[in-house]
């Protein structure tokens, strides 16, 4: 099992999760994070840290597409291990549905 980040993270990009991850398996895009599914050790400490409820176990229904999404972008984006401020749009976008239209494939800064 692994954990994934879904579209609830888009345009929020809270990074509370990266500080608690013992294996540094989070990767940063311009406006969201992803988890490398092969690096995640299924400890679950990140899930309750996400204010946007964007981190889910891959055992939930419909998560297969998110495992592949996370795998793809974790191989393209830099690792992030340091907590940063959320995006300026975080409060406004937190909880909104259909955020894939705002997704950016561009990498973040990492760090």
ZADO-1210 file (C-alpha; in nm, 4 decimals, padded with zeros to 6 digits):
<atoms>
<atom x="00.0000" y="00.0000" z="00.0000" code="UNK" pos="1"/>
<atom x="00.0983" y="00.3615" z="-00.0494" code="UNK" pos="2"/>
<atom x="-00.0516" y="00.7017" z="00.0044" code="UNK" pos="3"/>
<atom x="-00.1320" y="00.9442" z="-00.2764" code="UNK" pos="4"/>
<atom x="-00.1996" y="01.3148" z="-00.3130" code="UNK" pos="5"/>
<atom x="-00.5138" y="01.3982" z="-00.5095" code="UNK" pos="6"/>
<atom x="-00.6497" y="01.7128" z="-00.6746" code="UNK" pos="7"/>
<atom x="-00.7586" y="01.8622" z="-00.3417" code="UNK" pos="8"/>
<atom x="-00.3951" y="01.9792" z="-00.3115" code="UNK" pos="9"/>
<atom x="-00.4046" y="02.1846" z="-00.6323" code="UNK" pos="10"/>
<atom x="-00.3788" y="02.5613" z="-00.5742" code="UNK" pos="11"/>
<atom x="-00.3366" y="02.5046" z="-00.1985" code="UNK" pos="12"/>
<atom x="-00.0056" y="02.3173" z="-00.1654" code="UNK" pos="13"/>
<atom x="00.0088" y="02.2947" z="00.2102" code="UNK" pos="14"/>
<atom x="00.3420" y="02.1411" z="00.3035" code="UNK" pos="15"/>
<atom x="00.2744" y="02.0302" z="00.6623" code="UNK" pos="16"/>
<atom x="00.3043" y="01.6714" z="00.5359" code="UNK" pos="17"/>
<atom x="00.6645" y="01.6948" z="00.4170" code="UNK" pos="18"/>
<atom x="00.8029" y="01.7684" z="00.7624" code="UNK" pos="19"/>
<atom x="00.6639" y="01.4486" z="00.9137" code="UNK" pos="20"/>
<atom x="00.7573" y="01.2131" z="00.6274" code="UNK" pos="21"/>
<atom x="01.0374" y="00.9832" z="00.7495" code="UNK" pos="22"/>
<atom x="01.1461" y="00.8824" z="00.3978" code="UNK" pos="23"/>
<atom x="01.1250" y="01.2137" z="00.2071" code="UNK" pos="24"/>
<atom x="00.8929" y="01.0808" z="-00.0633" code="UNK" pos="25"/>
<atom x="00.7116" y="01.4098" z="-00.1412" code="UNK" pos="26"/>
<atom x="00.7809" y="01.5950" z="-00.4647" code="UNK" pos="27"/>
<atom x="00.6896" y="01.9530" z="-00.5442" code="UNK" pos="28"/>
<atom x="00.5112" y="02.0858" z="-00.8472" code="UNK" pos="29"/>
<atom x="00.4309" y="02.4485" z="-00.9149" code="UNK" pos="30"/>
<atom x="00.0910" y="02.4252" z="-00.7444" code="UNK" pos="31"/>
<atom x="00.0673" y="02.0837" z="-00.5737" code="UNK" pos="32"/>
<atom x="00.2648" y="01.8006" z="-00.4165" code="UNK" pos="33"/>
<atom x="00.2789" y="01.4300" z="-00.5016" code="UNK" pos="34"/>
<atom x="00.4072" y="01.1184" z="-00.3251" code="UNK" pos="35"/>
<atom x="00.6386" y="00.8714" z="-00.4974" code="UNK" pos="36"/>
<atom x="00.4443" y="00.5440" z="-00.4544" code="UNK" pos="37"/>
<atom x="00.7576" y="00.3272" z="-00.4584" code="UNK" pos="38"/>
<atom x="00.9257" y="00.5334" z="-00.1850" code="UNK" pos="39"/>
<atom x="00.6260" y="00.5641" z="00.0486" code="UNK" pos="40"/>
<atom x="00.6513" y="00.3188" z="00.3390" code="UNK" pos="41"/>
<atom x="00.2818" y="00.3342" z="00.4276" code="UNK" pos="42"/>
<atom x="00.3410" y="00.4812" z="00.7723" code="UNK" pos="43"/>
<atom x="00.0419" y="00.7139" z="00.7396" code="UNK" pos="44"/>
<atom x="00.1852" y="01.0029" z="00.9408" code="UNK" pos="45"/>
<atom x="00.1302" y="01.2475" z="00.6542" code="UNK" pos="46"/>
<atom x="-00.2436" y="01.1881" z="00.6087" code="UNK" pos="47"/>
<atom x="-00.3692" y="01.3680" z="00.9232" code="UNK" pos="48"/>
<atom x="-00.1265" y="01.6573" z="00.8644" code="UNK" pos="49"/>
<atom x="-00.2946" y="01.7711" z="00.5411" code="UNK" pos="50"/>
<atom x="-00.5382" y="02.0589" z="00.6036" code="UNK" pos="51"/>
<atom x="-00.6959" y="02.0041" z="00.2594" code="UNK" pos="52"/>
<atom x="-00.7539" y="01.6291" z="00.3140" code="UNK" pos="53"/>
<atom x="-00.5654" y="01.5641" z="-00.0106" code="UNK" pos="54"/>
<atom x="-00.3662" y="01.2629" z="00.1109" code="UNK" pos="55"/>
<atom x="-00.5481" y="00.9314" z="00.0837" code="UNK" pos="56"/>
<atom x="-00.4501" y="00.5626" z="00.1028" code="UNK" pos="57"/>
<atom x="-00.4376" y="00.3899" z="-00.2355" code="UNK" pos="58"/>
<atom x="-00.6725" y="00.1210" z="-00.1048" code="UNK" pos="59"/>
<atom x="-00.9738" y="00.3516" z="-00.1345" code="UNK" pos="60"/>
<atom x="-01.1928" y="00.3056" z="-00.4449" code="UNK" pos="61"/>
<atom x="-01.0797" y="00.4952" z="-00.7557" code="UNK" pos="62"/>
<atom x="-00.7257" y="00.5621" z="-00.6362" code="UNK" pos="63"/>
<atom x="-00.5462" y="00.3709" z="-00.9144" code="UNK" pos="64"/>
<atom x="-00.5397" y="00.6781" z="-01.1404" code="UNK" pos="65"/>
<atom x="-00.3901" y="00.8829" z="-00.8564" code="UNK" pos="66"/>
<atom x="-00.1148" y="00.6281" z="-00.7938" code="UNK" pos="67"/>
<atom x="-00.0062" y="00.6638" z="-01.1571" code="UNK" pos="68"/>
<atom x="-00.0472" y="01.0427" z="-01.1474" code="UNK" pos="69"/>
<atom x="00.1739" y="01.0606" z="-00.8362" code="UNK" pos="70"/>
<atom x="00.4281" y="00.8231" z="-00.9897" code="UNK" pos="71"/>
<atom x="00.4532" y="01.0279" z="-01.3102" code="UNK" pos="72"/>
<atom x="00.5083" y="01.3637" z="-01.1457" code="UNK" pos="73"/>
<atom x="00.7305" y="01.2368" z="-00.8641" code="UNK" pos="74"/>
<atom x="00.9729" y="01.1283" z="-01.1347" code="UNK" pos="75"/>
<atom x="00.9678" y="01.4761" z="-01.2924" code="UNK" pos="76"/>
<atom x="00.9570" y="01.7120" z="-00.9946" code="UNK" pos="77"/>
<atom x="01.2151" y="01.7861" z="-00.7211" code="UNK" pos="78"/>
<atom x="01.1935" y="01.6350" z="-00.3736" code="UNK" pos="79"/>
<atom x="01.0646" y="01.8616" z="-00.0973" code="UNK" pos="80"/>
<atom x="01.1537" y="01.8073" z="00.2677" code="UNK" pos="81"/>
<atom x="01.1075" y="02.1561" z="00.4148" code="UNK" pos="82"/>
<atom x="00.7755" y="02.3119" z="00.5101" code="UNK" pos="83"/>
<atom x="00.6907" y="02.6248" z="00.3102" code="UNK" pos="84"/>
<atom x="00.4035" y="02.8708" z="00.3178" code="UNK" pos="85"/>
<atom x="00.0915" y="02.7525" z="00.1334" code="UNK" pos="86"/>
<atom x="00.0020" y="02.9177" z="-00.1947" code="UNK" pos="87"/>
<atom x="-00.1706" y="03.2570" z="-00.1693" code="UNK" pos="88"/>
<atom x="-00.4849" y="03.0938" z="-00.3125" code="UNK" pos="89"/>
<atom x="-00.4942" y="02.8179" z="-00.0474" code="UNK" pos="90"/>
<atom x="-00.7775" y="02.9504" z="00.1703" code="UNK" pos="91"/>
<atom x="-00.9925" y="03.0388" z="-00.1298" code="UNK" pos="92"/>
<atom x="-00.9311" y="02.7086" z="-00.3118" code="UNK" pos="93"/>
<atom x="-00.9382" y="02.4680" z="-00.0163" code="UNK" pos="94"/>
<atom x="-01.2394" y="02.2394" z="-00.0517" code="UNK" pos="95"/>
<atom x="-01.3322" y="02.3400" z="-00.4069" code="UNK" pos="96"/>
<atom x="-01.4289" y="02.0621" z="-00.6470" code="UNK" pos="97"/>
<atom x="-01.2906" y="02.0117" z="-00.9984" code="UNK" pos="98"/>
<atom x="-00.9493" y="02.1666" z="-00.9474" code="UNK" pos="99"/>
<atom x="-00.7733" y="01.9723" z="-01.2256" code="UNK" pos="100"/>
<atom x="-00.8358" y="02.2685" z="-01.4571" code="UNK" pos="101"/>
<atom x="-00.5877" y="02.4630" z="-01.2405" code="UNK" pos="102"/>
<atom x="-00.3192" y="02.1895" z="-01.2397" code="UNK" pos="103"/>
<atom x="00.0278" y="02.2882" z="-01.3591" code="UNK" pos="104"/>
<atom x="00.2798" y="02.0312" z="-01.4823" code="UNK" pos="105"/>
<atom x="00.5649" y="02.2709" z="-01.4058" code="UNK" pos="106"/>
<atom x="00.8019" y="02.1669" z="-01.1279" code="UNK" pos="107"/>
<atom x="00.8295" y="02.3518" z="-00.8009" code="UNK" pos="108"/>
<atom x="01.1539" y="02.4629" z="-00.6371" code="UNK" pos="109"/>
<atom x="01.1953" y="02.1636" z="-00.4089" code="UNK" pos="110"/>
<atom x="01.4055" y="02.1927" z="-00.1007" code="UNK" pos="111"/>
</atoms>
